[in-house]
Amino acid sequence: MVMLKTVNILTPYYSSTIWGGHFLAAQKCWGLDNPGVLLGESWEVSRLENHSAKTLDGRELTDITNGSQIPYLVKFIDTAKHLSIQVHPGDQYAMAHENSSGKSEMWTVLNAKDGAGIYLGFKDGVTKDQFFRTASSEGEVDSLLNFYPVVAGDSFFVPAGAVHAIGAGITLLEVQQSSGITYRVWDWNRLGVDGRPRKLHLDKAMDVLNFDPGANSKDYFNYRSDVLNAAQLVATHSQFEVSTLVLIAEEKIKLPPSLAGRHSSIVLLDGAVKLESSDQSFVLNPYQSALLAREQKEEVTILSEAASSRLMIIR
């Protein structure tokens, strides 16, 4: 396997979706030749087959890393419409039925229109039978879920088994296990790009949905507010750790090599930073990401070149 350099600026995998918007596309200068195409996701740090991010010289992370080095996936999500109501399986079920890891994830809201929010967890008293009957009859499944209005800086941890949907009018950063397994429960009775309803996966979803009342409260999802305005640990999981870093003009820090045996990632949210190793120097711009190789044992210096720079560090 080819050795990575210490600092690796990445080109994401772009995903056009029926619910995508225009904000992320504008940040990425994507789709300028076809402005009618909606960009829903940019997979910033991904080594999933056929959905891999690339280094600047065109190498796919799928080809030059292994799963233990990048057991997580980082993406931006931009919604003009609601995502489907869905659930992800845990590791045991996913391995048995999909030959894949499960999928827990965390969200940090970057922008939200007035009134925008997320659907997360069942309302008190919702039973498995009630939910199945509603979903089977193509009823309004959203009426059975908690809805939380959100603003920039809100953060949630969404474990496997949690029913959820990101609402319209939101841009967020998602860090998840490196898995593409999603069981779609309800899709707002809308049609896909081919003019037909998108496929649902209700039987498998019912196998993994968590109806425990204690696993459907806002506190259970580790809700936190204002995570973007100060350096802090935002979320932890066996496969990733997510922290916020805020630097003022000319402030610098030295980021030590990863202690978790994994590659680290840096995602710039706003401002501008210079990343420097002993023989490399790159400027990272908003909505751009870099991978720091764990094989390299040297520190990486992060220098703010703007009045304020906000980053997410994933390790």
Backbone hydrogen bonds, N-H to C=O, Kabsch-Sander energy under -0.5 kcal/mol:
donor,donor_aa,acceptor,acceptor_aa,energy
8,N,291,L,-2.0
10,L,289,S,-2.3
11,T,54,K,-3.2
13,Y,43,W,-1.6
14,Y,12,P,-0.5
15,S,41,E,-2.8
16,S,14,Y,-0.5
17,T,38,L,-0.9
20,G,17,T,-0.8
21,G,39,L,-1.4
21,G,78,D,-0.7
26,A,22,H,-2.0
27,Q,23,F,-2.0
28,K,24,L,-2.0
29,C,25,A,-0.8
29,C,26,A,-0.5
30,W,25,A,-2.5
34,N,31,G,-1.5
37,V,34,N,-2.0
39,L,21,G,-1.7
40,G,15,S,-1.9
40,G,38,L,-0.7
41,E,15,S,-1.9
42,S,76,F,-1.7
43,W,13,Y,-3.5
44,E,42,S,-1.3
44,E,74,V,-1.0
45,V,74,V,-1.7
51,H,48,L,-2.2
53,A,46,S,-2.4
54,K,11,T,-2.7
55,T,59,R,-2.4
56,L,9,I,-0.8
58,G,55,T,-2.3
61,L,53,A,-2.5
63,D,60,E,-1.2
64,I,60,E,-1.1
65,T,61,L,-1.2
69,Q,66,N,-0.9
70,I,66,N,-1.5
73,L,176,Q,-2.6
74,V,45,V,-2.1
75,K,174,E,-2.6
76,F,42,S,-2.2
77,I,172,L,-2.6
78,D,40,G,-2.6
79,T,170,I,-2.7
80,A,19,W,-3.1
81,K,19,W,-1.7
83,L,166,I,-2.7
85,I,186,W,-2.7
86,Q,164,H,-2.6
87,V,183,Y,-1.6
94,A,90,G,-2.5
95,M,91,D,-2.5
96,A,92,Q,-1.9
97,H,93,Y,-2.4
98,E,94,A,-2.7
99,N,94,A,-0.7
99,N,95,M,-0.7
100,S,94,A,-1.0
103,K,89,P,-2.4
105,E,158,V,-2.4
106,M,175,V,-2.6
107,W,156,F,-2.9
108,T,173,L,-2.2
109,V,154,D,-2.9
110,L,171,T,-2.9
111,N,171,T,-2.0
113,K,169,G,-2.5
116,A,113,K,-2.3
118,I,148,Y,-2.1
119,Y,165,A,-3.1
120,L,118,I,-0.5
120,L,146,N,-2.1
121,G,163,V,-2.6
123,K,144,L,-2.6
126,V,123,K,-1.8
131,F,127,T,-2.4
132,F,128,K,-2.5
133,R,129,D,-2.5
134,T,130,Q,-2.1
135,A,131,F,-2.8
136,S,132,F,-2.6
137,S,133,R,-1.5
138,E,135,A,-1.3
139,G,134,T,-2.9
141,V,139,G,-1.7
143,S,140,E,-1.5
144,L,141,V,-2.2
145,L,142,D,-1.5
146,N,121,G,-2.6
148,Y,118,I,-2.8
150,V,116,A,-2.3
153,G,109,V,-3.0
154,D,151,V,-2.0
155,S,224,R,-2.8
156,F,107,W,-2.0
157,F,221,F,-3.5
158,V,105,E,-3.8
158,V,156,F,-0.5
161,G,88,H,-2.2
162,A,159,P,-1.9
164,H,86,Q,-2.2
165,A,119,Y,-2.3
167,G,117,G,-1.4
169,G,79,T,-2.1
170,I,79,T,-0.6
171,T,111,N,-2.4
172,L,77,I,-2.3
173,L,108,T,-2.6
174,E,75,K,-3.2
174,E,172,L,-0.5
175,V,106,M,-2.0
176,Q,73,L,-2.5
177,Q,104,S,-2.0
178,S,71,P,-2.2
179,S,177,Q,-2.1
182,T,180,G,-0.6
183,Y,87,V,-2.8
184,R,182,T,-0.7
185,V,85,I,-2.9
186,W,85,I,-1.7
190,R,187,D,-1.7
192,G,196,R,-3.4
195,G,192,G,-2.0
198,R,190,R,-0.5
201,H,184,R,-3.4
205,A,201,H,-2.3
206,M,202,L,-2.6
207,D,203,D,-1.0
208,V,204,K,-1.0
208,V,205,A,-0.9
209,L,205,A,-2.1
210,N,161,G,-2.8
211,F,209,L,-0.7
215,A,212,D,-2.2
216,N,213,P,-1.2
221,F,217,S,-1.0
222,N,219,D,-1.9
223,Y,218,K,-1.2
224,R,155,S,-2.2
227,V,153,G,-2.3
229,N,226,D,-0.6
232,Q,244,T,-1.3
234,V,232,Q,-0.5
234,V,242,V,-2.8
235,A,242,V,-1.7
237,H,240,F,-2.3
240,F,237,H,-0.8
242,V,235,A,-2.9
243,S,313,I,-2.4
244,T,232,Q,-3.0
245,L,311,L,-2.5
247,L,309,S,-2.7
249,A,307,A,-1.2
250,E,304,S,-1.8
251,E,248,I,-2.1
253,I,302,I,-1.9
255,L,253,I,-0.6
255,L,300,V,-3.5
263,H,69,Q,-2.7
264,S,292,L,-2.1
265,S,314,I,-3.0
266,I,290,A,-2.6
267,V,312,M,-2.4
268,L,288,Q,-2.4
269,L,267,V,-0.5
269,L,310,R,-2.9
270,D,310,R,-1.3
273,V,284,L,-1.8
274,K,303,L,-2.8
275,L,282,F,-3.4
276,E,274,K,-0.5
276,E,301,T,-2.2
277,S,280,Q,-1.8
282,F,275,L,-2.5
284,L,273,V,-3.3
284,L,282,F,-0.5
287,Y,268,L,-2.8
288,Q,268,L,-0.6
288,Q,285,N,-1.1
290,A,266,I,-2.3
291,L,8,N,-2.9
292,L,264,S,-3.3
293,A,5,K,-0.6
293,A,6,T,-1.7
293,A,291,L,-0.6
296,Q,293,A,-0.6
300,V,255,L,-2.2
301,T,276,E,-2.8
302,I,253,I,-2.8
303,L,274,K,-2.4
303,L,301,T,-0.5
304,S,251,E,-2.6
305,E,272,A,-3.2
306,A,272,A,-0.6
309,S,247,L,-2.7
310,R,270,D,-1.9
311,L,245,L,-2.8
312,M,267,V,-2.5
313,I,243,S,-2.8
314,I,265,S,-2.7
314,I,312,M,-0.5
315,R,241,E,-2.3
